[in-house]
Amino acid sequence: MFKSSLFKVKKLALATTLLTVTGAANAGYTITLDDGDSLTFGGYVKADARYTSGNIAANDYWYGGGTVLDSDISNFGIAVNETRFNTKYTHGDVTGFIEIDFYGDAVKGGGNEIISNSSKVRLRHAYVQYKNILVGQAWTTFQNTSSLAEAADFGGPLVASAFIRQGQIRYTNGGLQLSIENPETYSSDGSAVHGDDSVPDFIGKYTFKGNWGNVSVSGLARQLQTIDGSESAVGFGVAGRINTFGKDDFRFQVHGGNVGRYVGVTASTDAARNSDGKVEAEETQSIMLAYRHFWTETLRSSVFYGNTTTENRDTDRSHFGVNLFKNITKQLSFGIEVGNFEMANTASSSGNTMGGDSNYVQFSTKFVL
């Protein structure tokens, strides 16, 4: 008993004295314990000053949806909700990881702008990985995170990107990944049956890697639950990040088929009514392109474009932007971005079909732990 207690004290002492900064900026701070285990703390602090002008209601960032207004408005705001914190515990072949941010109530946080601007904590990731098996909540296997554009606006053109975190069981063997993931049939017109999904989503992905970059090919198979019964759905994705000249790179995503909620962050639904009023799996086409150029070692820019269209709902949504980032130190950077977000063929808040179009300029300060 005494020996066990002494060991715990010694372990705590090491944890408070062996705090070191790792080489990679995104790796955070690692605590090395005397039994070979380690704790890593990471994340970043990010503040955004954002001005929007147009007839789409202002958000902290553009995603695949929004509220179209009957007239143009202008809005300026400063927010820090994207700030996040994560910790990783490594014990031999076992890794536990958890991450939170402060978008706890959809996009706008949990507070108000009158007094405190408080924000609720939101769980992003929580998983355990043992060798090549991962169990918990993480990015969907369908997604290639390296292909996301670097942007001041969170995630860049999410309107055309695969972007989902959810519960899953994933197997990895080299470039091959197979998973079963949490099912959910999403529809904005009442054609889906919520909470009646009994078959998990099946996803497979193979990633080709080299010193040239990487390209992944993904496929998913699902069983949707609609008011007309079960509906089979299959979709595909091709995404990658290709090194070009110097430190520059080209990033892309192409998706098609019944990808539904997996792509566009509400730009597409899983099920929708066709012209005959019958509910069926929605057909979606999306493309995202981004090019990042380094002007100097500490100055870089990205230009990006994303578009998603759907067949039954006749959705057509686009986002483009260009930015400039300057690293003051390895961990501290400032950025500015200008762009446009458009929602064609979308009814306004009063029911008029007019579509939405808004421009924005955003200044960002980011300190990476």
N, C-alpha and C positions, 0 to 999 in steps of 0.2 A: 504493500500500500504506500509506504513512505517513498520507495524507489519510483513508483509511478508518478506521484505528486511532484517529486524533484525533477523528473523528466519534463513535465508540463511547464514548470517554471523556466527551465533552461530553454525550452522551445520558444516560449514567449520572449525571453531575453534576446535570442537570436533574431526573432521576427522584428524586434524594435531597433536592432543595430545593423542589420545587413541589408538595409534598403538601398538598392542601386538602380540607376537608370540604365535600361537596356539600349542597345544600339539602334533598334528600329523605333522611329517616332511613334508609331501606332501601338507598340508593344507595351508601353506604360512602364510601371515600376515593378520590379520582381523582388520578392522576399525569398531567400534560399534558407530552408530549414535544415537542421542537423541530421535528419533522417533521409535526406535526399528529396523530400517533397518541396514544392514551391507554390507561392501565391503571387499572382500578377494582377496589378491594378492598372486600369487604363481608361480611355475615354477622351473627351475633350469638352472645353467650354466654348460656346459659340453664341455671339450676339449679332442679330440682323436688324438693320434699319432698311425699311422697305416702303416704296411709294408705288401705288398702282393707280391707273386711270383707265376707265372703260366701263362697260355695262355688265361685268361679272363681279359679283360681290367679293370683297377683299378676303384673302386667306393668308395664313402664315407662309404657305407655299402652294404652288399649283400642283394638283394631282389630276386624275382623269375626269373629275366632275366639278360642279360648282353651281351657284345660283345665278341665273341670268336675270338682270333687272330691266325695267322698262325704260330707264334712262341712264346716262353715264354718271359715274361718281368718281371722286378722287379720294384716296385714303393714304395716310402715312402712319406707320407703326414701328415700334422697336420691340423685339421679342428675343428671348433666350431659351425657348422651349426645346430647341434641338440639342441642347447640352445633354451629354450622356455620361454614364459611368458604368464600367464593367469590372468583373473580377473573375479570375480563372485559378482553379486549384488543380495541381498536377500531383498524382500519386502513382508512380510507376506507369503502367499502361492506361491508367484511368485519368480522365480529365473532366472536371465539372466547370461549367461556364454559365454566368448570369449577367445580363445587361439591362439597364433601365434608362429611360429618358423622361422628358417632362411634357409629352403630348398626351396626358392622361385622360382628356375628355375630347375625343376626336381631334380636330385640328387646332382648336382654339384654347386648349388648356382648361384648367378647372377654376380659374379665378376671374376677376373682373378688372377693368382698367380704371376704376374709380379710386380705389385705395391701395390694394396690396399687389395686384397682378400675380396672385398665387397660381401655381400650376400643380396638377396632380402627377404623381409618379406613374409611369407606364412600363409594364414589363415588355421587353423586346425579345430577349433570348433567355432560355433556361434549359440546359441539356447536359446529359452525361454521355461521354464517349469512351468506350473501351475497345482498344485496338481499332478495328475497322467497322465497328457498330456504333451508331449514334442514336440515342433515344431522348426525346424531349421536344422543345420548341426551338426552331432555328429557321434560317432561310429555306424556302422550298427547294428541293433538289432540282426542280424545273428551271431554276434561275441561275444565271452566270453573273455573280456579283462583280467580277472584274470588268464587265462590259458596261457598267453604269457610267454615265458621263460625270466628269468633275464639274460641279456647279455650286454657285452660292445658294440658289433656290434648291431646297432639299431634294436630292435625288435627280435633279435635272428633269428631262422630259419623261416623268413617270407615266404620262398619258400613253406611252408606247412601250413601256418597260415591264418585263416580268418582275414582280415585286410583291412577295408575300412571305410572311413568317407564320408558321403554324406547327402544331404537334405532328410528330412523324417518327418512324423507325427507318433508319437508313443504313444500307450496306455499301461499303466502298472497297473496290479492288482495283488499284491503279487508277486509270482514267474512267473506269466504269462505276456508276452509282445507281443503285436501285432503292426505291423507298415505297412504303405505304404511308399515306398522309391523311390528315383530318379532312373529312368530306363536308361540304356545305354548298347547297344550291342557292345561288344569289340571283334575284330578279327584282327590278324596280317597279314592276307593274302588277304584282300580286300573282304572277303565274307560277311561282315556286312555292314548295311546301317547306317551311322552315322547321328544322329540328327532326326531320324524318329521313335523314341520310344514314343508311345502314351498311353501305359498302364503302370501304376506304378508297381514296384516290390512289391509282397506281402510276408511278413515275419512273422513267429510266433516262439516264443521261450518260453520254460518253464525251470526254474532253480530250482533245488532242493538244499536246503542249510541246514547246520547244523554245530555243533562244529567240525565235521569231515572234513569240506570243502564245496565244491559245485560241482555240475554236471549240465550242461545245455544240452537240446535237442532242436535243431533248424531245421526249415524247410523253404524253400523258393519256390515260384512259380513265373515264369516270362514269358513274351511274347517277344521273340527275333525278331529283324527285320534283315533279311538277304537278299541277292540278289535273293534268290529263293522264298522269301515270309516270312510270319510269321512262327515262330517255337516255340512251347511250351517247357518250361524247368522247371524241378523241381530238387531240391537237398536237402541234409540233412547234419547236423553236430552234433557231440557229443563232448563236451569239458568240462574240469573241472580242479580243483585244489584240491588235496586230501592231508590232513595233515597226516604225517607218524609218525616219531619218534622225540620227542622234538619239535624244530622249523622247522624241515625238511618238505618238501612237494614235491609231484609228480604232474606234470602238463602234460596235454595231449590234443590233438585235432585229431579227425578223421572226414573226410569229403568224401562224395561220391555223385554220380549223376551229374546233370548239374549245378554244383556250379560256373563254369566259373570264371569271374573276381573277385568273392567274396573271393576266396582262392588263395594264392600263389603269389600275387603281380606281375602279368603278367606271372606266370608260366603256367597258363592255359588261354585259350580264351573261349568266350561264344559259338562261332560258328566256325566250321572248315569243310573242305571237307573230305568226307570219301574216301575209295579206289576206288569208282565208280565216284568220282568227284562231288557228290551231297553234298550240304551244309546242315549240321544238327547240332543240339546242341551237344557240346563236352561232352564226358564222362570223369570225373576226379576222381582220387582216391588220397587221401593225408593222411599222418599221421605225427604228431609231438609229440615228447616225451621229457620231461625235468625233471631232478631231482635236487633239491637244498638242499645242506647240510650245516649246520652251524658247523664249527670247534670250534668256540668260540662265544661269544656274538657279537664280532665285526669282525669276519672272516668267510666268507662263500664262497661256490663254487656252480656252476651249470654245469651240463653236459647235452647237448641237441642234438637232431637229428631230421631232417625233410626231408621228401621226397614227391614229387608230380609226378604222372604219368598221361598221358592222352591217350585216345584211338586213335583218328583220326590223331592227329599231332605227336603221338609217342614221346611225351615229357617225359623226365626222369631227374629230377633235385633234388639235395640233398645238404644239409648243416649240418655239425656237428661241435661242438665246446665244449671246456671246459674252465672255467674261475676261477679266484680267486679275491674276492673283500674284501677290508679292510676299515672299517669305522674308520677314525681318530677322528671325532666328530659325533654327531647325524646327522649333515647336510653334512659333507665332507667325501668323500670316494675316494679311488684309486682302480683301477682294471687292470688286465691283462687277455687276452683271446687269445687262439690259436685255429685254426680250418681250415676247408676245405670246399670249395664250388665247386660243380661239375655240369656241364651241358652236359649230354650225348646226343647223336644223334642230335647235333646242328651244323649247317653250320657255317664255319668261315667267317671272313670279306671278304675273297676272293671267297667264295662259296664252298669251300671244306668241306665235311661232316666229321668232326673229333672229335667234342665234345670239352668241355673245362674243365679244372681242375686247381684250384688255392688254395694255402695255404695262411694263413694270421696270423699275430700276432698284437694285438692291446693293447695299454695302454690308460686308460681313467682316467680323473679326473672329478669328479662331485660334485657340490655344490648345494644342494637343498634349495630353499627359504622357 
